Amino acid sequence: MTRPKVFVARRIPESGLNAMAAHCDLDVWPEQLPPAPDELRRRVADCSGLVSLLTDRVDAALLEAAPKLKVVSNFAVGFNNIDVPACTARGVRVGNTPGVLTDATADIAVSLLLAAARRLPDSAADAKAGHWLTWEPLGWMGQDLVGRTLGIVGMGRIGFATAKRLHGGWGMKVLYTARAAKPDADRDLGARRVELDELLAQSDYVSVHADLNPTTKGLFGAAQFAQMKRSAVFVNTSRGPLVDQTALAAALRNGTIFAAGLDVTDPEPLVPSHELYGLPNCLIVPHIASATPDTRNAMARLCANNLIAGVKGEPLPHCVNPV
């Protein structure tokens, strides 16, 4: 019996590759950088399955080039890289890896918040550069955390986990935005659902966890940063395009807000010459929220399970577009 062919657009953890290899013939892209669009189309031309990453555009052109394709298993929670309606129209199932990233991503959100609030990056850089001459009563002053107000933009699983850490550990008051009230957050965290304008005006810390869609793209621009406290810290671990980075750079440079911590940018990677890298009150890390062995292995297993089910014509455990 012929085994289904699958193209894996980047090497993922062995736990996923081994599971797929037991059922499929794998073609794994060996390079660090993703395949170019024309190469991706060539590789999937006779494949039943595709394992994609956020850097791989799955669009009508790719689907046209891959008439045998049954399933696209995205190694990510998000799927903005995939034209889901086009896949649905062709009967191609799309899978993702939700749930398993929650704790690791919340940990990074809290880490960025703490590091930016207490000026860890620029004070460490100053020490390394020899600028630490003595204990300074007014040196490297950061922001307090205990009892401050946290604004969660997008109270989903990750937003809740982030708020739980900061409410429980530092007694922060929690405000949030969401399409609907979140009874668990209201009950367990004493949280209050508000409009974005109120959240921005009242919060000492703003942590973004909204998904990327036409209504959230560019959600944070000059007007939004102007509404925030001058002492506020802004954290984004969701998607880069939610933020106007030129406006963010201006807000940080001009003291409109105190600091920012970013795990995501637009584009990724952000060019090294970008102004944000040169600002001492901006911490940028290279999209590492899920970068722990347990999390990446769990993602790989979910990704493999979606892929295997799809090539067999069975329901995907986590399907974006049941068809």
ChimeraX attribute file (.defattr): number of C-alpha atoms within 10 A of each C-alpha:
attribute: neighborCount
match mode: 1-to-1
recipient: residues
	/A:1	3
	/A:2	6
	/A:3	13
	/A:4	17
	/A:5	21
	/A:6	28
	/A:7	23
	/A:8	25
	/A:9	25
	/A:10	21
	/A:11	16
	/A:12	20
	/A:13	15
	/A:14	13
	/A:15	16
	/A:16	21
	/A:17	19
	/A:18	15
	/A:19	17
	/A:20	22
	/A:21	17
	/A:22	11
	/A:23	16
	/A:24	21
	/A:25	15
	/A:26	20
	/A:27	18
	/A:28	16
	/A:29	17
	/A:30	12
	/A:31	10
	/A:32	8
	/A:33	10
	/A:34	18
	/A:35	17
	/A:36	12
	/A:37	14
	/A:38	11
	/A:39	11
	/A:40	22
	/A:41	19
	/A:42	14
	/A:43	21
	/A:44	24
	/A:45	18
	/A:46	17
	/A:47	22
	/A:48	24
	/A:49	28
	/A:50	28
	/A:51	24
	/A:52	26
	/A:53	24
	/A:54	16
	/A:55	16
	/A:56	19
	/A:57	19
	/A:58	25
	/A:59	15
	/A:60	16
	/A:61	13
	/A:62	18
	/A:63	20
	/A:64	13
	/A:65	17
	/A:66	20
	/A:67	15
	/A:68	17
	/A:69	26
	/A:70	23
	/A:71	28
	/A:72	29
	/A:73	29
	/A:74	30
	/A:75	26
	/A:76	21
	/A:77	18
	/A:78	19
	/A:79	23
	/A:80	17
	/A:81	15
	/A:82	21
	/A:83	15
	/A:84	20
	/A:85	13
	/A:86	15
	/A:87	22
	/A:88	15
	/A:89	10
	/A:90	16
	/A:91	15
	/A:92	24
	/A:93	28
	/A:94	28
	/A:95	32
	/A:96	25
	/A:97	26
	/A:98	17
	/A:99	14
	/A:100	17
	/A:101	22
	/A:102	19
	/A:103	17
	/A:104	20
	/A:105	26
	/A:106	25
	/A:107	17
	/A:108	24
	/A:109	28
	/A:110	19
	/A:111	14
	/A:112	27
	/A:113	26
	/A:114	18
	/A:115	20
	/A:116	27
	/A:117	25
	/A:118	18
	/A:119	21
	/A:120	17
	/A:121	15
	/A:122	18
	/A:123	17
	/A:124	13
	/A:125	13
	/A:126	14
	/A:127	11
	/A:128	10
	/A:129	9
	/A:130	8
	/A:131	11
	/A:132	14
	/A:133	8
	/A:134	7
	/A:135	7
	/A:136	9
	/A:137	7
	/A:138	6
	/A:139	10
	/A:140	13
	/A:141	12
	/A:142	16
	/A:143	18
	/A:144	13
	/A:145	19
	/A:146	13
	/A:147	15
	/A:148	18
	/A:149	21
	/A:150	28
	/A:151	31
	/A:152	30
	/A:153	24
	/A:154	19
	/A:155	25
	/A:156	18
	/A:157	16
	/A:158	25
	/A:159	25
	/A:160	24
	/A:161	21
	/A:162	25
	/A:163	28
	/A:164	19
	/A:165	16
	/A:166	24
	/A:167	22
	/A:168	12
	/A:169	12
	/A:170	14
	/A:171	17
	/A:172	24
	/A:173	21
	/A:174	26
	/A:175	28
	/A:176	30
	/A:177	24
	/A:178	16
	/A:179	8
	/A:180	8
	/A:181	14
	/A:182	17
	/A:183	13
	/A:184	11
	/A:185	22
	/A:186	15
	/A:187	10
	/A:188	12
	/A:189	21
	/A:190	14
	/A:191	23
	/A:192	18
	/A:193	22
	/A:194	16
	/A:195	12
	/A:196	18
	/A:197	13
	/A:198	16
	/A:199	25
	/A:200	25
	/A:201	16
	/A:202	18
	/A:203	24
	/A:204	27
	/A:205	29
	/A:206	24
	/A:207	28
	/A:208	26
	/A:209	26
	/A:210	23
	/A:211	19
	/A:212	18
	/A:213	12
	/A:214	9
	/A:215	9
	/A:216	14
	/A:217	16
	/A:218	15
	/A:219	17
	/A:220	17
	/A:221	16
	/A:222	18
	/A:223	11
	/A:224	16
	/A:225	21
	/A:226	15
	/A:227	17
	/A:228	25
	/A:229	18
	/A:230	17
	/A:231	18
	/A:232	25
	/A:233	27
	/A:234	27
	/A:235	27
	/A:236	25
	/A:237	25
	/A:238	26
	/A:239	24
	/A:240	21
	/A:241	18
	/A:242	25
	/A:243	21
	/A:244	17
	/A:245	20
	/A:246	13
	/A:247	17
	/A:248	23
	/A:249	22
	/A:250	16
	/A:251	22
	/A:252	22
	/A:253	19
	/A:254	11
	/A:255	15
	/A:256	20
	/A:257	23
	/A:258	25
	/A:259	30
	/A:260	29
	/A:261	26
	/A:262	25
	/A:263	21
	/A:264	24
	/A:265	23
	/A:266	14
	/A:267	10
	/A:268	11
	/A:269	11
	/A:270	15
	/A:271	12
	/A:272	9
	/A:273	8
	/A:274	12
	/A:275	14
	/A:276	22
	/A:277	15
	/A:278	13
	/A:279	15
	/A:280	17
	/A:281	24
	/A:282	27
	/A:283	23
	/A:284	18
	/A:285	15
	/A:286	12
	/A:287	19
	/A:288	13
	/A:289	21
	/A:290	20
	/A:291	14
	/A:292	13
	/A:293	10
	/A:294	13
	/A:295	19
	/A:296	21
	/A:297	18
	/A:298	19
	/A:299	27
	/A:300	25
	/A:301	23
	/A:302	27
	/A:303	30
	/A:304	25
	/A:305	20
	/A:306	29
	/A:307	34
	/A:308	25
	/A:309	17
	/A:310	26
	/A:311	25
	/A:312	14
	/A:313	12
	/A:314	11
	/A:315	15
	/A:316	25
	/A:317	16
	/A:318	18
	/A:319	19
	/A:320	17
	/A:321	15
	/A:322	13
	/A:323	13
